[in-house]
Amino acid sequence: MKIAIVGAGWYGCHLAAFLRQIGFDVALFERGAEVFTGASGKNQNRLHLGFHYARDHTTRFQSRDGFSRFIERYPNLSRPVTDNIYAVPQGDSLIDYRTYKAIMASSGIEFEELGEGHAAVAGLTRLAGRIDTEERIVDTGAAARFFRAYLDPVLRLGTCVRREDIREAADGVRIGGERFDYLIDATWGKLTRPEIDIFYEPTLLLYYETRRTDWAFTLVDGQLCSIYPTDVPGQVTLSSVPHTPLGHFTDIAAAEHALATLPAATIHEKRALFEAQIRRYYPAFDESFTYVGPQLSMKTKPVGAEDNRACYVFRQGRVFCVMSGKIDTIFVAAERIISSIGQPDFGSGFGPGFGSVPTLLTGTPARVSAR
């Protein structure tokens, strides 16, 4: 069976590696010159356990279960962060510390409470409570090198697949005349739009150098900010829920244009807002962190007030559209696709007109113990 995958980020690369390993004939298309050139290589690359998502149980449980599976499947592609602090601020959170702690404990996620005098929280203020977690940093550079080598025989770099290049026929899906049994869109809704309302969000993170290594600080829950290490020693990113977004777009071309033409003055203004926010909880931020530059990327998000960042897979005929969640929910996508291949096509609708009714694959992901 021959399967085309479009998009060589975390989801596309994992799906290609998994399907190839179990015997499928795979072709992985990527418009960039290398793998991980999109959001997978430009993110905080946090290996989640669920602490980020107190308000959405689906995302929390997918992350909790995927964490252990990620470490088992890719043992050399992440590392621990010695002091990985989550904190609920006083008065600025959508959830109080007592409730937050109860949600995490009831979810089976381990953590350690930290008192105000603990060395890991020195210099932090305005906090109602703080915990130390075992979330990890994904080594993006190592992951890109691993997938580039393993998938080299099936990679088609510098190849842009457009919607008009795709035709579904009775015997499969054709991309520019080449036949495949199935197509998997791992572009985060940029090639085929899922049957949910989504928007495209250009984003800005800021890079800093620091002497405070192996340390992360994340404020929850709501319009808050976080500091997280990268895979480069001594380098972190600063992210802000209200200030990281650069706009909401329903058209991907408009979103990409806005990102490509972002004025330097806007980055300067945004940086001032980022730093003012983090100083509220870390007054001595400037003494430990030195600004390096911006990181620009693109996100695809569902419309709505929910804090849902779970992974969903939609099937329309022989085409799967993957709405990516966190990095550690790549296993959910793989399970739902492999369980659906070989079942009825649910109608043919990816040709002109897109007339068939899509199917959302919502099977519960396999569970593993949370550490």
Buried (B, 14 or more C-beta within 10 A) or exposed (E): EBBBBBBBBBBBBBBBBBBBEEEBEBBBBBBBEEBBBBBBBBBBBBBBBBBBBBBBBBBBBBBBBBBBBBBEBBEEBBBEBEBBBBBBBBEBBBBBBEBBBEBBEEBEBEBEEBEEEBEBBEEBBBBBBBBBBBBBBBBBBBBBBBBBEBBEEBBBBEBEBEEEBBBBEEEBBBBEEEEBBBBBBBBBBBBBBBBBEBBBBBBBBBBBBBEBEBBBBBBBBBEBBBBBBBBEEBBBBBBBBEBBBBBEBEEBEEBBEBBEEBEEEEBEEBBEEBBEBBEBBBEEBEEBBEBBEBBBBBBBBBEEEEBBBBBBBBBBBBBBBBBBBBBBBBBBBBBBBBEBBEEEBBEBBBBEEBEBEBBBBEEEBEEBEBE
